[in-house]
Amino acid sequence: MAKNIVPSDAKLAITQVKSIIGGNQGQRDVVRSLGLKRIGQTVVRTADPVTVGMVNKVPHLLKVEEAK
């Protein structure tokens, strides 16, 4: 699970690990805005303030690692 990621120049590999079913509309919108559509899908994003804010809003649904 993601825990308070901070903005940097790093690339983040963001993976959805839990379903958005049962989440409120804001959480659904955040996960969708990150480009995630299904459990197990991974996207690579830069750790800019916008992306970091979205990740920190739904840390219980995501797994975040530094991309290689």
C-alpha positions in Angstrom: 0.0 0.0 0.0 1.1 3.5 -0.7 2.1 5.7 2.2 2.5 9.5 1.8 4.5 9.7 -1.3 6.3 13.1 -1.8 6.8 14.9 -5.1 10.2 14.3 -6.9 11.7 13.7 -10.3 11.3 9.9 -9.9 9.0 7.7 -12.0 6.3 5.8 -10.1 4.8 2.4 -11.1 1.3 2.6 -9.8 -0.8 -0.6 -9.6 -4.4 -1.0 -8.6 -4.7 -3.8 -6.0 -8.2 -3.4 -4.7 -11.6 -2.7 -6.3 -13.2 0.7 -6.5 -16.6 -0.9 -5.9 -18.0 0.5 -2.7 -15.8 3.6 -2.9 -17.3 7.1 -3.1 -17.4 8.9 -6.5 -14.3 11.0 -5.7 -12.2 7.8 -5.2 -13.5 6.3 -8.4 -12.6 9.5 -10.3 -9.1 9.6 -8.8 -8.3 6.0 -9.8 -9.8 6.6 -13.3 -7.8 9.8 -13.7 -4.6 7.9 -12.9 -5.4 5.7 -16.0 -6.3 2.6 -14.1 -9.3 0.5 -15.2 -8.9 -2.8 -13.5 -7.2 -4.6 -10.7 -3.7 -5.6 -11.5 -3.2 -2.9 -14.1 0.0 -0.8 -13.8 0.8 2.7 -15.1 4.0 4.6 -14.9 3.8 8.3 -14.0 6.2 11.0 -12.9 6.0 11.9 -9.2 4.8 15.5 -9.8 2.6 17.2 -7.2 -0.7 16.4 -9.0 0.0 12.6 -9.3 1.3 12.4 -5.7 -1.8 14.1 -4.5 -4.0 11.6 -6.3 -2.0 8.7 -5.0 -2.2 10.0 -1.4 -6.0 10.3 -1.7 -6.5 6.6 -2.3 -3.5 4.8 -0.8 -5.6 1.8 0.3 -6.4 0.9 -3.3 -2.9 1.2 -4.8 0.5 -0.2 -4.7 3.3 2.3 -5.6 6.9 1.5 -6.4 9.7 3.4 -8.0 9.8 2.5 -11.7 13.1 1.2 -13.1 
